[in-house]
Structure formats: structure tokens, C-alpha cells
Amino acid sequence: MGLADKLKEVSVIDKNTFCAYKAMYDSLSDADKKALDDAWARKVPSMTILEILRSENIKSSNESIKRHRSGACKCPKPTK
């Protein structure tokens, strides 16, 4: 595959609404999403969750988790 073909296949990320945590979460299976939601509900520390994600080769960072959980990420927010 040549350069022109590769460039045609590149998808563009909307940096106004991109949230790395949400992108990671959306890639999980339904069972894994439920397990992650349950872990948050049990107040499992974010660093413990991050270590488990990484042990499963799931990319995430403490900063993206913190931003998302505090509402400071770029996820679309519900309008009132």
C-alpha cells in the first residue's frame, strides 16, 4: 500500500469532543464495561484500575481517567 492509499484511509479525530477515556471505554465489551462501572461504584482507586487496564494491554492514562471522572474532559455534555 502506497502513501496515497494510507492517507486516504486516515480518520480524523474531532479534537473538540475527543475524550481518550471514552474512546477506550467504548472499545470494551459489554461485560468489561459493566465490570469497570462496578469497580468505579465500589470506589476502586483509579491507579488500581489503570494497572489492571494496562495488564490487559488496554491503553489509558491516569490523566485521561482523572479528566473524564471530574467532567473536565471534552466529552459532549448534556444540555439542560
C-alpha positions in Angstrom: 0.0 0.0 0.0 1.4 3.3 -1.0 1.4 6.7 0.8 -1.6 8.0 -1.1 -3.7 4.9 -0.2 -2.7 5.2 3.5 -3.5 8.9 3.7 -7.0 8.2 2.2 -7.7 5.7 5.0 -6.7 8.0 7.9 -9.6 9.0 10.0 -9.7 12.4 11.6 -10.4 12.9 15.3 -12.6 15.8 16.3 -10.4 17.4 18.9 -13.3 19.4 20.2 -15.1 16.4 21.5 -12.5 13.6 21.7 -12.0 12.0 25.1 -9.4 9.3 25.4 -11.2 7.6 28.3 -14.5 7.5 26.4 -12.7 6.1 23.3 -11.1 3.4 25.5 -14.4 2.7 27.3 -16.3 2.4 24.0 -13.9 -0.2 22.8 -14.6 -2.6 25.7 -17.0 -5.5 25.6 -20.3 -5.1 27.4 -19.1 -7.4 30.2 -15.9 -5.4 30.6 -17.8 -2.1 30.6 -20.1 -3.5 33.4 -17.0 -4.7 35.4 -15.4 -1.3 35.0 -18.5 0.6 36.0 -18.9 -1.7 39.0 -15.3 -1.1 40.0 -15.9 2.7 40.0 -19.1 2.2 42.0 -17.0 0.2 44.6 -14.6 3.2 44.7 -11.6 1.1 43.5 -8.7 3.6 43.2 -8.0 4.9 39.7 -4.4 3.7 39.8 -5.5 0.2 40.6 -7.9 0.3 37.7 -5.3 1.7 35.4 -2.8 -1.1 36.4 -5.5 -3.7 35.6 -6.3 -2.0 32.2 -2.7 -1.9 31.3 -2.2 -5.6 32.3 -4.9 -6.4 29.7 -3.0 -4.2 27.1 -5.7 -1.6 27.2 -4.2 1.8 26.7 -5.3 4.6 29.1 -3.6 7.1 31.4 -4.2 8.4 34.9 -4.7 11.9 33.4 -7.4 10.9 30.9 -9.2 9.0 33.7 -9.0 12.0 36.1 -10.2 14.4 33.4 -13.1 12.2 32.5 -14.2 11.4 36.0 -14.0 15.1 37.0 -16.0 16.2 34.0 -13.1 18.2 32.7 -12.7 16.1 29.5 -14.1 17.0 26.1 -16.9 14.6 26.1 -20.2 16.2 24.9 -22.0 17.3 28.0 -25.8 17.0 28.3 -27.6 20.3 27.7 -30.1 21.5 30.2 
